[in-house]
Amino acid sequence: MRRPIDRLPKAHLHLHFTGSMRHTTLVELAAAHGVHLPHALVEEWPPKLRATDERGWFRFQRLYDIARSVLQAPDDLYRLLLETAEDERAAGTGWLEIQVDPGGYASRFGGLTATLELVLDAARQAEAATGVGVGVMVAANRTKHPLDAKTLARLAVQYAGRGVVSFGLNNDERRGRALDFEGAFRIARRAGLLSAPHGGELGGPRSVRECLDLLAADRIGHGVRAVEDPSLVDLLAAQEVTLEVCPTSNVGLGVVDDVDQVPLRRLFDAGVPIALGADDPLLFGPRVAEQYRIAREVFGFSDPELAELARMSIRASGAPEDRKKELLSGVDSWLAAPEPAA
């Protein structure tokens, strides 16, 4: 037997708001609000996905939008965040950075500002109830106009230091290049928010380079296709830019065919900081602890290496310094404990 992964303190930095929902909660809220769910979200869950072509991405986005439609009342948001924090606590997470585009919910909850304030209050209550620190990443949608991203960046800046810790950029990177959003990220960085755009998932190394060169990324969501350019891998390691690697998501969306093809070991051995993430457990199934089990069982990560993965996630987070110190100390204690007897 080896040290239990769910006792390893860690930070979870790549988790989307609707995508964090429990499947049972999705079904219950759909019934309560009269939302019809397709078979792929009920009997055939988790759905079979592949987004390497436009049709596949459209199906993925359609399922995500249907899931989001069950969040119709403020209590639904409070429930989602509380249950998510409970699940994270069970996985050993001490800090959660949850990613939300307020524009996706604004029409239902009174506009962008009211929606973000609702999410922030739900995050505070979830943190108080579970002990898991919860920070919010405001994320722009790269399929929308860059001016929309600037609006979200200005909104995020208003709440910097009040729950918002980072600014992101999500959705299909083939439909919106990072260079179009430089202005929004400049606004966010000036306020001290971490820069954490998606890149190098469905797009190749150029996508990652643009995140580095134009958005001054502190972290990059996914980034796994950087391995196609060895000089880029060296640059990520030298600049200590953290990649938020989500193994089961990479398989689910067709970035790789099998989980053993995720370049986790290659990136780690090259010195690139990595924060393992679950992305959208509602659509992919496994949560963050399973990503660590994959590192152990598929890629042969030893307990000291798993501990270093956890440290990388904590260091790259937007958590307060005292929280980081506490979690890093917990990682050391986890590793110092003797391995359980068989």
Stockholm file with secondary structure:
# STOCKHOLM 1.0

chainA/1-342         MRRPIDRLPKAHLHLHFTGSMRHTTLVELAAAHGVHLPHALVEEWPPKLRATDERGWFRFQRLYDIARSVLQAPDDLYRLLLETAEDERAAGTGWLEIQVDPGGYASRFGGLTATLELVLDAARQAEAATGVGVGVMVAANRTKHPLDAKTLARLAVQYAGRGVVSFGLNNDERRGRALDFEGAFRIARRAGLLSAPHGGELGGPRSVRECLDLLAADRIGHGVRAVEDPSLVDLLAAQEVTLEVCPTSNVGLGVVDDVDQVPLRRLFDAGVPIALGADDPLLFGPRVAEQYRIAREVFGFSDPELAELARMSIRASGAPEDRKKELLSGVDSWLAAPEPAA
#=GR chainA/1-342 SS CCCCGGGSCEEEEEEETGGGSCHHHHHHHHHHHTCCCCGGGTTTCSCCCCCSSHHHHHHHHHHHHHHHTTCCSHHHHHHHHHHHHHHHHHHTEEEEEEEECGGGTHHHHTSHHHHHHHHHHHHHHHHHHHCCEEEEEEEEETTSCHHHHHHHHHHHHHTBTTTEEEEEEESCGGGSCGGGGHHHHHHHHHTTCEEEEEESSSSCHHHHHHHHHTTCCSEEEECGGGGGCHHHHHHHHHHTCEEEECHHHHHHTTSSSSGGGSTHHHHHHTTCCEEECCBCHHHHCCCHHHHHHHHHHTTCCCHHHHHHHHHHHHHTSCCCHHHHHHHHHHHHHHHHSCCCCC
#=GC SS_cons         CCCCGGGSCEEEEEEETGGGSCHHHHHHHHHHHTCCCCGGGTTTCSCCCCCSSHHHHHHHHHHHHHHHTTCCSHHHHHHHHHHHHHHHHHHTEEEEEEEECGGGTHHHHTSHHHHHHHHHHHHHHHHHHHCCEEEEEEEEETTSCHHHHHHHHHHHHHTBTTTEEEEEEESCGGGSCGGGGHHHHHHHHHTTCEEEEEESSSSCHHHHHHHHHTTCCSEEEECGGGGGCHHHHHHHHHHTCEEEECHHHHHHTTSSSSGGGSTHHHHHHTTCCEEECCBCHHHHCCCHHHHHHHHHHTTCCCHHHHHHHHHHHHHTSCCCHHHHHHHHHHHHHHHHSCCCCC
//
